[in-house]
């Protein structure tokens, strides 16, 4: 039996995304510093983990630009999925509670990775429109 089930993680992400509102978007953006601190507390970011950190920051950039009206070339589904992933990441009590060493953080990373994969094409378009180097994220 796997401790972290990707099907359950995907269902959790989709369930949260269906309920996301503009208010949730604002709330997540206000908590950017908290997410940055959680990512920093994981230590140095070598290789694949650095890409994960970059992906989270790309999600934030997209959400921020969407909220400000600077980039609206994405469907609400993309915004809701990104918000849902970040809400899940911030929630200490989820499929595997964060107080459980390593596993608690792995399920958060899995949900963010699933979200990133689900909205990847929209994120590529956003990154390209902003002139970001795609190899830093994909």
C-alpha positions as CSV (number, residue, x, y, z in Angstrom):
1,X,0.0,0.0,0.0
2,X,1.3,3.4,-0.9
3,X,1.2,6.1,1.7
4,X,0.7,8.9,-0.8
5,X,-1.9,8.0,-3.4
6,X,-1.9,10.2,-6.5
7,X,-5.5,9.4,-7.2
8,X,-6.6,10.7,-3.8
9,X,-4.3,13.7,-4.2
10,X,-5.8,14.5,-7.6
11,X,-9.4,14.1,-6.2
12,X,-8.4,16.5,-3.3
13,X,-7.1,19.0,-5.8
14,X,-10.1,18.9,-8.0
15,X,-12.5,19.1,-5.0
16,X,-10.8,22.3,-3.8
17,X,-10.5,23.8,-7.3
18,X,-14.3,23.5,-7.8
19,X,-14.9,25.7,-4.7
20,X,-12.2,28.4,-5.4
21,X,-13.5,32.0,-5.6
22,X,-11.9,35.4,-6.2
23,X,-11.7,35.7,-2.4
24,X,-9.5,32.6,-2.3
25,X,-7.3,34.0,-5.0
26,X,-6.7,37.1,-2.9
27,X,-6.1,35.1,0.2
28,X,-3.5,32.9,-1.4
29,X,-1.7,35.9,-2.9
30,X,-1.5,37.5,0.6
31,X,0.2,34.3,1.9
32,X,3.0,34.3,-0.7
33,X,5.6,35.0,2.0
34,X,4.4,32.1,4.0
35,X,4.8,29.7,1.1
36,X,8.3,31.2,0.3
37,X,9.3,30.5,3.9
38,X,8.1,26.9,3.7
39,X,10.0,26.3,0.5
40,X,13.1,27.9,2.1
41,X,12.8,25.8,5.2
42,X,13.3,22.7,3.0
43,X,16.9,23.7,2.6
44,X,19.0,24.3,-0.5
45,X,17.1,23.6,-3.7
46,X,19.2,21.3,-5.9
47,X,18.2,20.1,-9.3
48,X,14.6,18.9,-9.5
49,X,13.6,20.6,-6.3
50,X,14.7,23.9,-7.7
51,X,12.4,23.4,-10.6
52,X,9.6,22.7,-8.2
53,X,10.3,25.9,-6.3
54,X,10.4,27.8,-9.7
55,X,7.1,26.2,-10.6
56,X,5.5,27.4,-7.4
57,X,6.8,30.9,-8.0
58,X,5.5,30.8,-11.6
59,X,2.1,29.9,-10.3
60,X,2.3,32.9,-8.0
61,X,3.4,35.2,-10.8
62,X,0.5,34.0,-13.0
63,X,-2.0,34.5,-10.2
64,X,-0.7,37.9,-9.3
65,X,-0.8,39.1,-12.9
66,X,-4.3,37.6,-13.3
67,X,-5.6,39.4,-10.3
68,X,-4.1,42.7,-11.4
69,X,-5.6,42.2,-14.9
70,X,-2.2,42.1,-16.5
71,X,-2.7,38.7,-17.9
72,X,-6.1,37.2,-18.5
73,X,-5.3,34.7,-21.3
74,X,-6.1,31.8,-19.0
75,X,-9.4,30.1,-18.2
76,X,-10.7,30.3,-14.7
77,X,-10.0,26.6,-14.4
78,X,-6.3,27.3,-14.5
79,X,-6.5,30.0,-11.9
80,X,-8.7,27.8,-9.7
81,X,-6.4,24.8,-10.0
82,X,-3.3,26.9,-9.1
83,X,-5.1,28.5,-6.1
84,X,-6.3,25.0,-5.0
85,X,-2.8,23.6,-5.1
86,X,-1.4,26.5,-3.1
87,X,-4.3,26.3,-0.6
88,X,-3.5,22.6,-0.2
89,X,0.2,23.3,0.2
90,X,-0.6,25.8,3.0
91,X,-3.0,23.6,4.8
92,X,-1.2,21.7,7.6
93,X,-4.0,19.1,7.9
94,X,-4.5,17.4,4.5
95,X,-4.2,13.8,3.1
96,X,-0.9,13.4,5.0
97,X,-0.7,16.0,7.8
98,X,2.4,18.2,7.6
99,X,3.6,17.3,11.1
100,X,4.5,13.8,9.8
101,X,8.1,14.2,8.7
102,X,8.9,14.0,5.0
103,X,5.6,12.3,4.0
104,X,3.6,15.4,5.1
105,X,5.6,17.5,2.7
106,X,5.7,14.9,-0.1
107,X,1.9,14.9,-0.5
108,X,1.9,18.7,-0.7
109,X,4.6,18.5,-3.4
110,X,2.5,15.8,-5.2
111,X,-0.6,18.0,-5.3
112,X,1.3,21.0,-6.6
113,X,3.0,18.8,-9.2
114,X,-0.4,17.5,-10.3
115,X,-1.8,21.0,-10.6
116,X,1.3,22.2,-12.5
117,X,0.8,19.3,-14.9
118,X,-2.9,20.0,-15.3
119,X,-2.3,23.6,-16.3
120,X,1.1,23.2,-17.9
121,X,0.1,24.5,-21.4
122,X,-1.4,27.7,-20.0
123,X,1.7,28.2,-17.8
124,X,3.9,27.7,-20.8
125,X,2.0,30.4,-22.7
126,X,2.2,32.7,-19.7
127,X,5.9,32.1,-19.3
128,X,6.5,32.7,-23.0
129,X,4.4,35.9,-22.9
130,X,6.4,37.2,-20.0
131,X,9.8,36.3,-21.7
132,X,10.7,33.7,-19.0
133,X,13.2,31.0,-19.9
134,X,11.0,27.9,-20.2
135,X,13.8,25.5,-19.2
136,X,13.7,26.9,-15.7
137,X,10.2,25.5,-15.2
138,X,9.6,22.6,-17.6
